Amino acid sequence: MPDFAFEESSEIYLVRWNGNPVVTVAINFRTLESFFGVKMRVRGHKGKVNVKIPNFKNSCNKHMSCVDYQDWLSGLYSIKFRGQNGVLLIRSLDMAMAKV
């Protein structure tokens, strides 16, 4: 079960849980009411073990595929240019053209 602390003045949750690596996250947009069970490989155990992670981490992982897809498309169809002028403009154009 994850350990967590809540700071009332700034409404920030600090969450730490043990998976394969120890993960520590500070968030301010979700509550920690529900947990989600995932199966992970753990050293010293055969097969997979059920591990509970906070639900916000599950929702972040679920919606991360769109970000990965966007990065893949912008890398695949990137505009080639020389020089340093307009780098931000060209990259913004890349992201807009590769928009899903």
C-alpha positions as CSV (number, residue, x, y, z in Angstrom):
1,M,0.0,0.0,0.0
2,P,1.4,3.4,-0.9
3,D,2.4,6.0,1.8
4,F,1.1,9.5,1.3
5,A,1.0,12.8,3.1
6,F,-1.2,15.9,2.5
7,E,-0.2,19.5,3.0
8,E,-3.4,21.5,3.7
9,S,-2.0,25.0,3.0
10,S,-1.0,24.3,-0.6
11,E,-3.2,21.2,-1.1
12,I,-0.4,19.0,-2.4
13,Y,-0.3,15.2,-2.0
14,L,3.1,13.5,-1.6
15,V,2.8,9.9,-2.6
16,R,5.5,7.1,-2.4
17,W,5.0,3.5,-3.3
18,N,7.2,0.5,-4.0
19,G,7.1,-1.1,-7.3
20,N,10.2,-2.3,-9.2
21,P,11.6,1.2,-8.5
22,V,10.6,3.3,-5.6
23,V,8.3,6.1,-7.0
24,T,7.7,9.4,-5.3
25,V,5.2,11.9,-6.8
26,A,3.9,15.3,-5.7
27,I,0.5,16.2,-7.2
28,N,-2.3,18.8,-6.6
29,F,-5.0,17.8,-9.0
30,R,-6.4,14.4,-7.8
31,T,-7.3,12.7,-4.6
32,L,-6.0,9.4,-3.4
33,E,-9.3,7.9,-2.6
34,S,-9.0,4.9,-4.9
35,F,-6.2,2.6,-5.8
36,F,-5.7,0.5,-8.9
37,G,-4.2,-3.0,-8.9
38,V,-1.6,-3.9,-11.5
39,K,0.5,-7.0,-12.0
40,M,4.3,-6.5,-11.9
41,R,7.4,-8.6,-11.8
42,V,9.1,-8.4,-8.4
43,R,12.6,-9.7,-7.6
44,G,12.5,-12.8,-5.5
45,H,9.1,-13.9,-6.7
46,K,8.2,-16.2,-9.5
47,G,5.7,-14.8,-12.0
48,K,3.8,-11.5,-11.4
49,V,2.6,-10.0,-8.1
50,N,-0.4,-7.7,-7.6
51,V,0.7,-4.2,-6.6
52,K,-1.6,-1.4,-5.8
53,I,-0.9,2.0,-7.3
54,P,-2.9,5.3,-6.9
55,N,-5.6,5.8,-9.5
56,F,-4.1,9.0,-10.7
57,K,-1.0,7.1,-11.9
58,N,-3.2,4.7,-13.8
59,S,-5.0,7.6,-15.6
60,C,-1.6,9.2,-16.4
61,N,-0.3,6.0,-17.9
62,K,-3.6,5.5,-19.8
63,H,-3.5,8.9,-21.5
64,M,0.3,8.9,-22.1
65,S,-0.1,6.9,-25.3
66,C,-1.5,10.1,-27.1
67,V,1.6,12.0,-26.1
68,D,3.9,9.2,-27.4
69,Y,1.9,9.0,-30.6
70,Q,2.2,12.8,-31.0
71,D,6.0,12.6,-30.5
72,W,6.3,9.8,-33.0
73,L,4.3,11.7,-35.6
74,S,6.2,14.9,-35.2
75,G,9.5,13.0,-35.5
76,L,8.3,11.2,-38.5
77,Y,7.0,14.2,-40.4
78,S,9.4,16.9,-39.1
79,I,10.2,20.0,-41.2
80,K,13.9,20.1,-42.1
81,F,15.5,23.5,-41.7
82,R,19.0,25.1,-41.3
83,G,20.0,27.8,-38.9
84,Q,18.7,28.8,-35.5
85,N,16.2,31.5,-36.4
86,G,12.6,30.5,-36.0
87,V,13.2,27.2,-34.2
88,L,10.3,27.7,-31.9
89,L,8.0,28.6,-34.8
90,I,9.1,25.6,-36.9
91,R,8.6,23.2,-34.0
92,S,5.2,24.7,-33.3
93,L,4.3,24.2,-36.9
94,D,5.5,20.6,-36.7
95,M,3.3,19.9,-33.7
96,A,0.3,21.5,-35.4
97,M,0.8,19.6,-38.6
98,A,1.2,16.2,-36.9
99,K,-1.9,16.8,-34.7
100,V,-3.9,13.7,-34.4
